[in-house]
Amino acid sequence: MGIKTFFKKAFGDMKQSARAQHEVDRANFAAAKAESKAQWEEAKAMGNPETAKKIMQEQRDAQIAEANDRIAAAQKRIDATKNK
């Protein structure tokens, strides 16, 4: 393999790598942009008292469900320990 072929292959590889990295960067930028818009919409919605109450209630319901799952898991561990 000659020097010319080596450099041609090396620069071709770099070009492909740069294109792939550009695609990754564009996808990450689009994701950050979408997340930013979502945060803005959430903040805007929190200005409405009814929406804020609804969102906060959903968060509390999710926390209660998580706590109930933890209680159930702990109870299974307790029962398993007592049965041994």
N, C-alpha and C positions, 0 to 999 in steps of 0.2 A: 504494500500500500504506500503510495507516494504522499508527499507532503500536501500536495494540492487536494488529493482525495480525502486526506485526514481532516484538513481544515474545512472542506466542503461539508463533510459529515458532521463535524463539530458544530459549525454554524447552523446547519440544518436542525440539529438536536436542540441548540439554544433557541432557535426560532419556534420550534414546537413547544418547548418548555415555556417560553414567554407567552405564547397564545393560550396555553392551558392555564397559566397563572392569571392571565387577563380574564378568562372566563370565571375563575374562582373569585377574583376581585369584584367583578360585576355582580355575581350572585350574592356575595357578602354585602355589597353596597345596597343592592335591592332589598335584602333582608333587613338591614339597618334602617333603611328608609321606611319600610313597612312597619317595623316596630315603633319607630318614631311617630308615625301617623297614628298608630293604635294608641300610643300613650297620650297623644294630643286629643284624640277622640274621647278617651276615658276621662281625661281631665276636664274636657268641655262638658261631658255628660254629668260629671260630679257637681257642676254648677246648678243642675236641676235637682231640687230636694227629693222629689219622688224617685228619680233615677238613682240618686245617691243612697237612699234608704233601701232600694231594691238590691243594689250591688252589695251593700254591707250585709244585708240579710242572707244573700247567697253565700257570701264568705263565711258567715257564722254557721250556716247550715253545713257547709263543707267541713268546717272545723269540728262540728259536732259529730258528723259521720266518721271522720278520721279518729276521733276520740273513742267512739263506739267500737270501731274496728280494733283499736289498741286494747280496749277492755276485753273484747272477745278473745283476742290472741293471748292475753295474759291469763284469762280464765282457762283456756285450753292448756296452757303450761302448768297452771296450778292443778288441774284435774289429772294431767299426765304424771305429775310428781306424786300426787296422793295415791294413784293406782299402782305405783311401783312397789 
